[in-house]
Amino acid sequence: MTTVASGTGVGPLLRGWRERRRLSQLELALRAGSSARHISFVETGRSRPSEDMVLRLAEHLDVPVRERNSLLLAAGYAPRYAETPLGDPAMEALRQGMEQLLNGYEPYPALVVDGTYAVLAANRGIAMLLDGLPEHLLAPPLNAMRITLHPEGLAPRIRNLRQWRAHLLAQMERQIALARSDALRAVYDEVAAYPLPETGDDTHADTEDEEAGQEAPFPYFALPLRIEHEGRVLSFVSSISTFNTPMDVTVAELAIETLLPADPATVKYLQSLTP
């Protein structure tokens, strides 16, 4: 993974993001409506970019909103994007909207996480899957990756754990490559070091399902999460939604994950739980 260039000025920081995105100075200049000469002068500190230029380059380099503030500060400008706590009164409409979305998705599981996978809200579908987990994993701050991959968490219940674990770790690696997040790196290092539990390996899961009289695996359209719940194997496909053009750091780092039933048996079972 490419390392962002060191240095406190805006030039080295922009050069680091450009190298991370694997763009030449000319390619970036063409995208941003500038010249390779000007980009070179900015990166070497020979030219101080305007506030508009910093934001334009950040946009074309797909720099996360939090880091755009850092670029502006390094260039001598005030941060452009606020970081409003989710509990702030100004976020009431957002909180209500997310709550309605989560409740409306029931009985299927759905949750809201931040940029480090801390769980900010969840519906009863998620509570169903977490039933029976030890208290120390459910105590705040709740973390979705920790709960899923911890050997005392959901990991022993996941029938295709090796596949799902590899998927989650790869997902985190992509996020770390896109954003400089020491907090996310710390979560990754923690969960990647968890030992695989003795159960949770689906090497022979399909055969075991057939021997137990359960239906043969459905032809899934995406990698499913296959998880045991009260003697049944439920199958879900994960979908993650984020906000378009966020103007606040907190909102930019929110993600709504919904678990879509991946086969008819899971649909039927979850609907049977609805009062």
Beta strands, then each sheet from edge to edge (+ up, - down):
strand 1: 110-113
strand 2: 119-122
strand 3: 225-229
strand 4: 232-241
strand 5: 255-261
sheet 1: 2+ 1- 5+ 4- 3+
end
